[in-house]
Amino acid sequence: MKKFNEMTQNEINTMSEEDFKVIPPDERRSCYDCGHLKSALSWWCTNKEAQKVRGTSLPGCIKCTFWKHS
C-alpha cells in the first residue's frame, strides 16, 4: 500500500472513512486538524499566506503546505 504522502487526491478521495481516520493528523494535514482553523459562525482558515495561495479562507484542503499542529 502507498504511503499517504505519495497518494494522489483521487486515491485519497476513494479511501474509506475508517482508513482515512487512522492517518495521523500530521501526515493528513487536513484543514480540520489545523491550528490555523478558527470558528466564527462557520469554520475558516486564519493563515494569510494559505488564503492568498488558495484564494479562499474556507477550509477543505488535505496535505496543506501551511498546516500547523493544533
N, CA, C and O atoms as a Tinker XYZ file with bonds, in Angstrom:
   280  protein
     1  N      0.837000   -1.180000    0.000000    73     2
     2  CA     0.000000    0.000000    0.000000    64     1     3
     3  C      0.885000    1.248000    0.000000    63     2     4     5
     4  O      1.924000    1.279000    0.660000    81     3
     5  N      0.465000    2.275000   -0.746000    73     3     6
     6  CA     1.217000    3.521000   -0.830000    64     5     7
     7  C      1.199000    4.276000    0.487000    63     6     8     9
     8  O      0.253000    4.172000    1.268000    81     7
     9  N      2.260000    5.036000    0.721000    73     7    10
    10  CA     2.268000    5.947000    1.859000    64     9    11
    11  C      1.303000    7.085000    1.551000    63    10    12    13
    12  O      1.115000    7.450000    0.390000    81    11
    13  N      0.695000    7.644000    2.588000    73    11    14
    14  CA    -0.305000    8.687000    2.399000    64    13    15
    15  C      0.257000    9.875000    1.634000    63    14    16    17
    16  O     -0.416000   10.421000    0.760000    81    15
    17  N      1.484000   10.283000    1.953000    73    15    18
    18  CA     2.051000   11.465000    1.291000    64    17    19
    19  C      2.384000   11.221000   -0.174000    63    18    20    21
    20  O      2.701000   12.171000   -0.890000    81    19
    21  N      2.323000    9.974000   -0.641000    73    19    22
    22  CA     2.564000    9.645000   -2.043000    64    21    23
    23  C      1.256000    9.457000   -2.821000    63    22    24    25
    24  O      1.280000    9.263000   -4.037000    81    23
    25  N      0.124000    9.515000   -2.127000    73    23    26
    26  CA    -1.168000    9.278000   -2.771000    64    25    27
    27  C     -1.648000   10.518000   -3.520000    63    26    28    29
    28  O     -1.381000   11.647000   -3.110000    81    27
    29  N     -2.355000   10.294000   -4.617000    73    27    30
    30  CA    -2.969000   11.396000   -5.359000    64    29    31
    31  C     -4.273000   11.787000   -4.662000    63    30    32    33
    32  O     -4.773000   11.057000   -3.805000    81    31
    33  N     -4.816000   12.943000   -5.037000    73    31    34
    34  CA    -6.087000   13.375000   -4.461000    64    33    35
    35  C     -7.195000   12.376000   -4.787000    63    34    36    37
    36  O     -8.066000   12.137000   -3.951000    81    35
    37  N     -7.180000   11.796000   -5.970000    73    35    38
    38  CA    -8.192000   10.795000   -6.331000    64    37    39
    39  C     -8.088000    9.558000   -5.442000    63    38    40    41
    40  O     -9.106000    9.003000   -5.028000    81    39
    41  N     -6.871000    9.128000   -5.151000    73    39    42
    42  CA    -6.682000    7.975000   -4.276000    64    41    43
    43  C     -7.164000    8.289000   -2.864000    63    42    44    45
    44  O     -7.767000    7.439000   -2.208000    81    43
    45  N     -6.899000    9.501000   -2.398000    73    43    46
    46  CA    -7.361000    9.914000   -1.069000    64    45    47
    47  C     -8.888000    9.945000   -1.038000    63    46    48    49
    48  O     -9.506000    9.489000   -0.076000    81    47
    49  N     -9.486000   10.484000   -2.092000    73    47    50
    50  CA   -10.947000   10.578000   -2.161000    64    49    51
    51  C    -11.635000    9.220000   -2.133000    63    50    52    53
    52  O    -12.775000    9.116000   -1.679000    81    51
    53  N    -10.967000    8.185000   -2.608000    73    51    54
    54  CA   -11.577000    6.854000   -2.646000    64    53    55
    55  C    -11.302000    6.027000   -1.388000    63    54    56    57
    56  O    -11.792000    4.904000   -1.268000    81    55
    57  N    -10.521000    6.576000   -0.450000    73    55    58
    58  CA   -10.258000    5.859000    0.806000    64    57    59
    59  C    -11.551000    5.747000    1.603000    63    58    60    61
    60  O    -12.414000    6.623000    1.542000    81    59
    61  N    -11.669000    4.661000    2.345000    73    59    62
    62  CA   -12.816000    4.540000    3.246000    64    61    63
    63  C    -12.630000    5.528000    4.398000    63    62    64    65
    64  O    -11.509000    5.933000    4.704000    81    63
    65  N    -13.720000    5.903000    5.018000    73    63    66
    66  CA   -13.655000    6.837000    6.152000    64    65    67
    67  C    -12.816000    6.254000    7.280000    63    66    68    69
    68  O    -12.078000    6.978000    7.948000    81    67
    69  N    -12.929000    4.953000    7.490000    73    67    70
    70  CA   -12.163000    4.288000    8.549000    64    69    71
    71  C    -10.663000    4.357000    8.265000    63    70    72    73
    72  O     -9.874000    4.632000    9.168000    81    71
    73  N    -10.264000    4.106000    7.004000    73    71    74
    74  CA    -8.849000    4.169000    6.641000    64    73    75
    75  C     -8.314000    5.595000    6.751000    63    74    76    77
    76  O     -7.182000    5.803000    7.186000    81    75
    77  N     -9.129000    6.580000    6.356000    73    75    78
    78  CA    -8.709000    7.976000    6.406000    64    77    79
    79  C     -8.507000    8.432000    7.844000    63    78    80    81
    80  O     -7.563000    9.168000    8.133000    81    79
    81  N     -9.379000    8.006000    8.742000    73    79    82
    82  CA    -9.314000    8.444000   10.130000    64    81    83
    83  C     -8.080000    7.933000   10.869000    63    82    84    85
    84  O     -7.654000    8.552000   11.844000    81    83
    85  N     -7.496000    6.819000   10.430000    73    83    86
    86  CA    -6.319000    6.283000   11.128000    64    85    87
    87  C     -5.018000    6.946000   10.692000    63    86    88    89
    88  O     -3.973000    6.712000   11.299000    81    87
    89  N     -5.069000    7.773000    9.642000    73    87    90
    90  CA    -3.878000    8.516000    9.221000    64    89    91
    91  C     -3.614000    9.587000   10.278000    63    90    92    93
    92  O     -4.519000   10.361000   10.591000    81    91
    93  N     -2.403000    9.658000   10.839000    73    91    94
    94  CA    -2.102000   10.664000   11.862000    64    93    95
    95  C     -2.318000   12.082000   11.317000    63    94    96    97
    96  O     -2.045000   12.341000   10.145000    81    95
    97  N     -2.806000   12.998000   12.157000    73    95    98
    98  CA    -3.080000   14.367000   11.704000    64    97    99
    99  C     -1.884000   15.065000   11.058000    63    98   100   101
   100  O     -2.062000   15.827000   10.108000    81    99
   101  N     -0.669000   14.818000   11.557000    73    99   102
   102  CA     0.493000   15.490000   10.981000    64   101   103
   103  C      0.856000   14.957000    9.599000    63   102   104   105
   104  O      1.600000   15.614000    8.871000    81   103
   105  N      0.350000   13.781000    9.217000    73   103   106
   106  CA     0.508000   13.264000    7.854000    64   105   107
   107  C     -0.660000   13.719000    6.989000    63   106   108   109
   108  O     -0.473000   14.119000    5.840000    81   107
   109  N     -1.850000   13.658000    7.540000    73   107   110
   110  CA    -3.069000   14.013000    6.813000    64   109   111
   111  C     -3.086000   15.503000    6.476000    63   110   112   113
   112  O     -3.504000   15.890000    5.385000    81   111
   113  N     -2.635000   16.332000    7.406000    73   111   114
   114  CA    -2.528000   17.776000    7.218000    64   113   115
   115  C     -3.832000   18.378000    6.692000    63   114   116   117
   116  O     -3.829000   19.236000    5.809000    81   115
   117  N     -4.922000   17.915000    7.246000    73   115   118
   118  CA    -6.249000   18.384000    6.867000    64   117   119
   119  C     -6.559000   19.712000    7.533000    63   118   120   121
   120  O     -6.103000   19.979000    8.644000    81   119
   121  N     -7.340000   20.547000    6.850000    73   119   122
   122  CA    -7.769000   21.816000    7.447000    64   121   123
   123  C     -8.434000   21.582000    8.798000    63   122   124   125
   124  O     -8.288000   22.394000    9.711000    81   123
   125  N     -9.144000   20.506000    8.924000    73   123   126
   126  CA    -9.927000   20.270000   10.129000    64   125   127
   127  C     -9.080000   19.837000   11.325000    63   126   128   129
   128  O     -9.591000   19.737000   12.440000    81   127
   129  N     -7.788000   19.578000   11.100000    73   127   130
   130  CA    -6.857000   19.252000   12.180000    64   129   131
   131  C     -5.847000   20.372000   12.391000    63   130   132   133
   132  O     -4.904000   20.209000   13.165000    81   131
   133  N     -6.022000   21.493000   11.728000    73   131   134
   134  CA    -5.007000   22.547000   11.666000    64   133   135
   135  C     -5.184000   23.589000   12.765000    63   134   136   137
   136  O     -6.306000   23.943000   13.127000    81   135
   137  N     -4.075000   24.068000   13.284000    73   135   138
   138  CA    -4.092000   25.105000   14.301000    64   137   139
   139  C     -4.527000   26.464000   13.780000    63   138   140   141
   140  O     -4.850000   27.349000   14.571000    81   139
   141  N     -4.542000   26.651000   12.452000    73   139   142
   142  CA    -4.999000   27.910000   11.870000    64   141   143
   143  C     -6.524000   27.984000   11.788000    63   142   144   145
   144  O     -7.076000   29.064000   11.579000    81   143
   145  N     -7.204000   26.860000   11.949000    73   143   146
   146  CA    -8.648000   26.820000   11.795000    64   145   147
   147  C     -9.334000   27.475000   12.987000    63   146   148   149
   148  O     -9.057000   27.130000   14.136000    81   147
   149  N    -10.206000   28.396000   12.718000    73   147   150
   150  CA   -10.962000   29.107000   13.753000    64   149   151
   151  C    -12.442000   29.050000   13.418000    63   150   152   153
   152  O    -12.827000   28.827000   12.270000    81   151
   153  N    -13.251000   29.252000   14.419000    73   151   154
   154  CA   -14.694000   29.240000   14.222000    64   153   155
   155  C    -15.282000   30.594000   14.595000    63   154   156   157
   156  O    -15.008000   31.131000   15.668000    81   155
   157  N    -16.090000   31.131000   13.697000    73   155   158
   158  CA   -16.853000   32.348000   13.944000    64   157   159
   159  C    -18.075000   32.258000   13.031000    63   158   160   161
   160  O    -18.036000   32.717000   11.890000    81   159
   161  N    -19.136000   31.676000   13.525000    73   159   162
   162  CA   -20.350000   31.342000   12.785000    64   161   163
   163  C    -20.128000   30.192000   11.815000    63   162   164   165
   164  O    -21.030000   29.381000   11.607000    81   163
   165  N    -18.959000   30.107000   11.224000    73   163   166
   166  CA   -18.577000   28.964000   10.398000    64   165   167
   167  C    -17.063000   28.798000   10.540000    63   166   168   169
   168  O    -16.400000   29.640000   11.146000    81   167
   169  N    -16.522000   27.728000    9.988000    73   167   170
   170  CA   -15.082000   27.479000   10.085000    64   169   171
   171  C    -14.346000   28.284000    9.026000    63   170   172   173
   172  O    -14.860000   28.464000    7.922000    81   171
   173  N    -13.145000   28.773000    9.345000    73   171   174
   174  CA   -12.333000   29.493000    8.381000    64   173   175
   175  C    -10.856000   29.403000    8.744000    63   174   176   177
   176  O    -10.502000   29.247000    9.913000    81   175
   177  N     -9.999000   29.502000    7.732000    73   175   178
   178  CA    -8.544000   29.437000    7.901000    64   177   179
   179  C     -8.018000   30.842000    8.181000    63   178   180   181
   180  O     -8.396000   31.792000    7.495000    81   179
   181  N     -7.154000   30.980000    9.176000    73   179   182
   182  CA    -6.615000   32.290000    9.543000    64   181   183
   183  C     -5.232000   32.568000    8.959000    63   182   184   185
   184  O     -4.688000   33.654000    9.160000    81   183
   185  N     -4.657000   31.606000    8.242000    73   183   186
   186  CA    -3.322000   31.796000    7.685000    64   185   187
   187  C     -3.409000   32.640000    6.412000    63   186   188   189
   188  O     -3.968000   32.195000    5.410000    81   187
   189  N     -2.865000   33.843000    6.449000    73   187   190
   190  CA    -2.949000   34.783000    5.313000    64   189   191
   191  C     -2.263000   34.246000    4.059000    63   190   192   193
   192  O     -2.763000   34.439000    2.951000    81   191
   193  N     -1.110000   33.567000    4.225000    73   191   194
   194  CA    -0.419000   33.006000    3.062000    64   193   195
   195  C     -1.268000   31.927000    2.394000    63   194   196   197
   196  O     -1.370000   31.885000    1.167000    81   195
   197  N     -1.879000   31.052000    3.201000    73   195   198
   198  CA    -2.735000   29.994000    2.659000    64   197   199
   199  C     -3.929000   30.603000    1.936000    63   198   200   201
   200  O     -4.314000   30.131000    0.866000    81   199
   201  N     -4.515000   31.643000    2.512000    73   199   202
   202  CA    -5.654000   32.306000    1.873000    64   201   203
   203  C     -5.259000   32.883000    0.511000    63   202   204   205
   204  O     -6.013000   32.777000   -0.457000    81   203
   205  N     -4.087000   33.485000    0.446000    73   203   206
   206  CA    -3.620000   34.087000   -0.804000    64   205   207
   207  C     -3.399000   33.020000   -1.876000    63   206   208   209
   208  O     -3.836000   33.187000   -3.015000    81   207
   209  N     -2.723000   31.923000   -1.520000    73   207   210
   210  CA    -2.421000   30.866000   -2.479000    64   209   211
   211  C     -3.690000   30.144000   -2.929000    63   210   212   213
   212  O     -3.858000   29.868000   -4.117000    81   211
   213  N     -4.583000   29.838000   -1.986000    73   211   214
   214  CA    -5.789000   29.078000   -2.300000    64   213   215
   215  C     -6.927000   29.954000   -2.811000    63   214   216   217
   216  O     -7.857000   29.456000   -3.445000    81   215
   217  N     -6.857000   31.259000   -2.538000    73   215   218
   218  CA    -7.897000   32.166000   -2.989000    64   217   219
   219  C     -9.155000   32.128000   -2.148000    63   218   220   221
   220  O    -10.198000   32.624000   -2.573000    81   219
   221  N     -9.075000   31.547000   -0.961000    73   219   222
   222  CA   -10.228000   31.455000   -0.065000    64   221   223
   223  C     -9.767000   31.239000    1.361000    63   222   224   225
   224  O     -8.656000   30.767000    1.603000    81   223
   225  N    -10.619000   31.584000    2.295000    73   223   226
   226  CA   -10.343000   31.275000    3.701000    64   225   227
   227  C    -11.149000   30.066000    4.159000    63   226   228   229
   228  O    -11.046000   29.645000    5.312000    81   227
   229  N    -11.952000   29.511000    3.254000    73   227   230
   230  CA   -12.751000   28.338000    3.604000    64   229   231
   231  C    -11.863000   27.100000    3.684000    63   230   232   233
   232  O    -11.016000   26.897000    2.814000    81   231
   233  N    -12.038000   26.276000    4.706000    73   231   234
   234  CA   -11.222000   25.068000    4.833000    64   233   235
   235  C    -11.666000   24.002000    3.840000    63   234   236   237
   236  O    -12.794000   24.028000    3.348000    81   235
   237  N    -10.777000   23.077000    3.555000    73   235   238
   238  CA   -11.125000   21.969000    2.679000    64   237   239
   239  C     -9.917000   21.285000    2.081000    63   238   240   241
   240  O    -10.065000   20.457000    1.183000    81   239
   241  N     -8.730000   21.604000    2.550000    73   239   242
   242  CA    -7.506000   21.033000    1.993000    64   241   243
   243  C     -7.095000   19.753000    2.711000    63   242   244   245
   244  O     -7.391000   19.546000    3.887000    81   243
   245  N     -6.422000   18.930000    1.979000    73   243   246
   246  CA    -5.707000   17.775000    2.510000    64   245   247
   247  C     -4.257000   17.969000    2.074000    63   246   248   249
   248  O     -4.013000   18.407000    0.950000    81   247
   249  N     -3.298000   17.657000    2.926000    73   247   250
   250  CA    -1.870000   17.832000    2.674000    64   249   251
   251  C     -1.530000   19.302000    2.417000    63   250   252   253
   252  O     -0.770000   19.606000    1.498000    81   251
   253  N     -2.077000   20.201000    3.206000    73   251   254
   254  CA    -1.837000   21.641000    3.062000    64   253   255
   255  C     -0.402000   21.971000    3.474000    63   254   256   257
   256  O      0.065000   21.524000    4.522000    81   255
   257  N      0.286000   22.745000    2.657000    73   255   258
   258  CA     1.672000   23.109000    2.971000    64   257   259
   259  C      1.749000   24.133000    4.094000    63   258   260   261
   260  O      2.828000   24.362000    4.641000    81   259
   261  N      0.631000   24.750000    4.446000    73   259   262
   262  CA     0.611000   25.754000    5.502000    64   261   263
   263  C      0.094000   25.182000    6.827000    63   262   264   265
   264  O     -0.081000   25.928000    7.790000    81   263
   265  N     -0.146000   23.897000    6.885000    73   263   266
   266  CA    -0.726000   23.238000    8.043000    64   265   267
   267  C      0.195000   23.384000    9.258000    63   266   268   269
   268  O      1.418000   23.343000    9.129000    81   267
   269  N     -0.415000   23.554000   10.445000    73   267   270
   270  CA     0.376000   23.533000   11.674000    64   269   271
   271  C     -0.382000   22.717000   12.713000    63   270   272   273
   272  O     -1.611000   22.648000   12.691000    81   271
   273  N      0.350000   22.115000   13.603000    73   271   274
   274  CA    -0.241000   21.276000   14.646000    64   273   275
   275  C     -1.077000   22.142000   15.572000    63   274   276   277
   276  O     -0.638000   23.212000   15.996000    81   275
   277  N     -2.283000   21.679000   15.885000    73   275   278
   278  CA    -3.159000   22.470000   16.756000    64   277   279
   279  C     -2.870000   22.238000   18.219000    63   278   280
   280  O     -3.523000   22.831000   19.079000    81   279
